[in-house]
Amino acid sequence: MPEESDFDDSIRREERTALHTELLARLEQKGVRIGERATESELADLLSAIGTFESAVEAAGGDLMVDTPRSSEPERPEWVLPHPNDDESVSGYTKRVNSAAGRVRSAPKR
């Protein structure tokens, strides 16, 4: 008969797997593909950075429907979420997204 702690561990693994899958799906909706090597914490930090970037773009007058990573003709290229580099760590990409948000916030209004 399985121990109760084995059952609890199994449920925790399932919950973590579900959370990981959900975070990856939310990133994919934003046009960002990240390998599954990232931790849930790294993915959550990246989603937070993307939210900060998107808020900065909207505050500057950008349209997130036009200025998407998939857009062929964005209003302003600096309003498009940077693409992750193939060899870039998730934390490195998160820092780059946060830096891009800072540049959007500090750019003069047009």
JOGIFEN-V401205 format. One record per pair of residues at least 24 apart in sequence whose ideal C-beta (glycine too) atoms are under 7 Angstrom apart, sorted by the first residue. I is the first residue (numbers start at 1). J is the second residue. D is the distance in Angstrom with one decimal. If there is no record, write none. Layout:
i=I j=J d=D
i=I j=J d=D
This chain:
i=16 j=40 d=6.6
i=23 j=47 d=6.6
i=30 j=81 d=6.9
i=31 j=68 d=5.9
i=31 j=69 d=3.8
i=31 j=70 d=5.4
i=31 j=81 d=6.8
i=32 j=84 d=6.4
i=34 j=84 d=6.6
i=34 j=90 d=6.0
i=38 j=90 d=4.2
i=42 j=90 d=4.2
i=42 j=91 d=6.0
i=45 j=94 d=5.2
i=46 j=90 d=5.9
i=46 j=93 d=6.6
i=46 j=94 d=4.7
i=46 j=97 d=7.0
i=49 j=94 d=4.8
i=49 j=97 d=4.2
i=49 j=98 d=4.9
i=50 j=81 d=6.5
i=50 j=97 d=6.0
i=52 j=98 d=6.6
i=52 j=101 d=4.7
i=53 j=81 d=6.0
i=53 j=97 d=5.3
i=53 j=100 d=5.8
i=53 j=101 d=4.1
i=53 j=104 d=6.9
i=56 j=101 d=4.5
i=56 j=104 d=4.1
i=56 j=105 d=4.7
i=57 j=104 d=5.7
i=60 j=104 d=5.5
i=60 j=107 d=6.7
i=60 j=109 d=6.8
i=78 j=103 d=6.5
i=78 j=104 d=6.3
i=78 j=107 d=6.8
i=79 j=104 d=6.7
